[in-house]
Amino acid sequence: MSLSDSIPMLLFGWTPTLWEIIMILVVGLLLFGRRLPEVGRSLGKSIVEFKKGLKDVSTDIERESAREPADRPQLSRQPDAVARGEASEAKTGNQG
């Protein structure tokens, strides 16, 4: 089993070979060179912030689902007269 067999197909059925992976790494090293530690640090901070945001969202969802139904805000329901259309008749004065 070669390295290219273990790498999943990335884009439109293209699986990079070992030489292509090496060339991508060399180009990346040339582009980022001295800034590579800074790029890694920024990437790490971004990942931590993303995970923190996901945790906050899941905590909020769990907290809301654990609340009692009486504690949840209720949607205001329209009075029966509005639902039947009587309120619009009362406003226009058309009773009949």
Secondary structure, 3 states (H helix, E strand, C coil): CCHHHHCCCCECCECCCHHHHHHHHHHHHHHHHHHHHHHHHHHHHHHHHHHHHHHHHHHHHHHHHHCCHHHCCCCCCCCHHHHHCHHHHHHHCCCC
